[in-house]
Amino acid sequence: MKKHTQKRDLSPLPGETSARERIVITAARLFEAQGYAATGINQIIAESRTAKASFYDYFASKELLGEEYLERYGRHHIALITQLMARSATPEAFLRAWVRLILRQLREKKLYGCPMANLRAQIGDESPRLIAKVRELTHATIAVLADYVLEQRLASDSQSAMVTARRMFAAYEGAIHIWKLTGEPAALEDIEFIALRALTA
């Protein structure tokens, strides 16, 4: 006797996004909560309510999906800090706002560390493509900070602005890692303290 298996309904729910968008959103949630390395394609397919064939229509590999995830995160993060800069009257106010935002993410259980650093640590040297994307986005973030340093006249030239910006970014990355290692939210407040020293060095 032939078995009749019920076909999964993969049609979008009312107000739901496209299959491609569901894949990317689901992948981002899983990559952040459990890690890129620990997240398999089958889990992404199941949780995004997507057919396997559709997944491969959009992304030929998990690596390409990882690249899309990084690109979206990078654009969002740069837009966010640019917005904070524009809204802040002084560099001190900008740094304070940045720390407040991170602490709010922590309270809302939406802080998992830096997605770029997390993914880079998990892939080792296995994916030159993803390594290149992480480096590209890191340089882009530092460049945005450097532009801000120059606009605020906290550096005399572009080279010294880049050095200051790199130190500010190091304050962010370092504090995030100390928080992950210790579990102490106070470590996140060190971003403002360390970055301010970089600005006045």
N, C-alpha and C positions, 0 to 999 in steps of 0.2 A: 504494500500500500504506500502510495506517495505521501510524504509528509508535506503539510502546508505550513510554511513559516510566515508569520505576519511581517509584512514589510514595514520598516521604520518610516514614519512620516517625517520627512526632512524639509517640508515646505516651511517658509518663514512664518512665525507667529505674527499676529497683528502688531504693527509698529516695529517689527524686528528688522535688523540690518541684513545685508546680503551675506551669502555664504562666505565670501572672501573676508568680509569684515568680521564675521563671527569667528573665523579661524584666527585672525590676527589678535582680536580682543581676548579670546580664550587662551591663546599661546602666551600673550603678555601676562595674564593673570597667573598662569601655571609656572612660567619661567621665573616670575618674581617670588611666588609663594614657595615653590619647591625646587627651583633651580633649572637651568637649561639642560644640564646633563641628565637630570633625573626625570625629565619630561619626554615621553615618547610620542611619536606621531599618532599612534592608535588612540592614546588618551585625548589628544587634541581633537582628533576626528570625532570621537564619541561625545566629548563635552561641548563641542561646537555644533553638534547636530548636523554633521556634514557627511556626505557620501565620500568614500575613500577616493573614488575616481575624480570627484570634484576637487578634493584637496590637491591632488597631483596636477590638476588643470591649472591651479593657481601657483603652486609651489612644488618645483621638481624635487626638492630636498628640504630637510629640516634646517640645513644651513642657510638656504635662501629665506626661509621664514624667520630665522634668527637675525638675518641682515635687515629684514623689514622691521622687525621688532626694535632693533637698535636704532634704525633711522628715525622711527616714530618717536622713540623715547628722546633721542637727541634733539629733534626739532621742538618737542614739547618742553624739554628742560631749558633750552636756550630761550624760547619764547617767554617762559615763566620768569627767568632771572632778568631778562630785558624789561619785562613789565614791572618787576620790583624796582629796578633801577629808575625807571621813568617816574614811578610814584613816590620815590624817596627823595627828600630834600637834600640829604647829605649822604656820604658814603657810610657813616655810622648807622644812619637810619636804614639804608639798604641792607647792611649786614644783619641788623636786628630783625628786619622783616624776613630775611632769608632763613634765619634760625627759627623764628616763630612759625614759619611755614613748615619746616622740617619737624618741629616739635608737635605741630598739629597732625601731621601725617602719622607720627608715632602714636599719639593719643587715639587716632582713628584706626590704628592697626593696619596702616597702609605703607609703613616704612619697612623695607627689606634690605636697605643698603643702597649702594650705587649700582644700578642694573649693568652699566658698562663694566665696572670692576668685577662684579659678581660673575658675569658671563666670561670675561677674560680669564679669570682664575680657574674656571671650570673646564675650559677647552684646551688648556696647555698650549702646545704648538701645533695642534691638529688641524686648525682651520685658518690658513693665511688670509682667506677672504674676510672672516669675522674679526681677526686681529687687525686687519687694515681698516675695517669700519670703526672699530673701537678707537683706534688712533686718530682717524679722521674727525670723529665727533669730539674727542678730547681736545684736539688742537682747535676745533671750531669754538668750543666753550671757552678755552683760554683766550682766544682771539677776541671774543665778545667782552670778556673781563678787561682785556688790555685796552680796548677802545674806550671803555668806561673810565679806566684809570687816566687815559690821556684827556678825555673830556673834562674830568674833574681836576685836571692839572696837578695830578699826583706823581707825574713822571715827566721828565724833560724831553724824552724822545721815545720812539716806538720800541726800541730794543729794551730799554729799562722798564717800559710799560709791560712788555711781555714777561719779563722776569718777575715783576710784582704780581701780575695776573697768575702766573704759574704757582707762585707761593700762596695766593689766595685759594686757588683750586686745590693745592696740597693741603691747606687747612681744612677744607671741606672733606676731601677724601680721607685724610688722616683721622679726623674726628668721627666720621662714619665708621671707620674700621675699629677705632677704640670702643665705640658704643657696641658694636657687634661682639667684640672680644669680652667686654666687661658686663654688658647689659645695663650700664648706667646711663640714663638719659642726660645727666649733667655733662657727659662727654660731648654731647652735641652742641652745648652752649660754648664750648671752646672754639668753635668755628669763628665766632665774632671776635673773641679775644686774640686768636692767632692771626686772623686775617687783618685785623686793625694794625697789628705790629708790622705786617708786611707792607701795608699802605704807608706807614710812617717811617719805614726803615731808610 
